[in-house]
Amino acid sequence: MNLTTLHAAIILLTVALVIGIGIYHSRSIKSAAGYSVGGRSAGVPLVAGSIAGTVVGGGATIGTAQLAFNFGLSAWWFTLGSGIAFILMGLFYARRMRGTGLETIPQFLSLNYGKKAEELSSVISSIGILFSAVASCLPGIEIISSLSGLDPMISSVLLIVMVIGSTFFGGMKSASVGRRLIIVIIWVYIFVSGF
């Protein structure tokens, strides 16, 4: 695929905008809690944007479309399962979790079911996050390789640098704002592509 100068400029502008938002929001981070849970100042739009941005990312859009092309409707389970899980978490766990002042679900489980539950849920959560990260990174690597013509290994390094740049500086708050921006960009691109 050959990129025009306009396409390359739009891609670079988008990446710079998302990373710039992360750097901008990093200035308001003053503590570990500020980094990991946004200082508990995130309202419903910020949290919902973060969750939606996590689910409606490269894995759910490009990745699911690619898998659906290869395997049919079975590719839909990741996106469908994520959506159902987030709805259940929002309905039954979010309010109770926020009220405890804890930062992670394993901490919450430890409080209610003991240290063994915390350890087990930490391992299970880590494995789930690893699978989710791989599912999100594979389409990203493919997109970068296809658009730039770069080797997949170099594309992997670029993706890692972009992810670190967009989340490292500002933690949860910058990731939330960045993911909401990405959703807007995806919708704008879909709308423009329709014409």
Buried (B, 14 or more C-beta within 10 A) or exposed (E): EEBEEEEEEBBEEBBEBBBBBBBEBBEBBEEEBBBEBBBEEBEEEBBBBBBBBBBBBBBBBBBBEBBBEEEEEEBBEBBEEBBEEBEEEBEEEBEEBEEEEBBBBBBBBBEEEEEEBBEEBBEEBEEEEEEBEEBBBBBBBBBBBEBBEBEEEEBBBBBEEBBEBBBBBBBBBBBBBBBBBBBEBBEEEEEEEEE
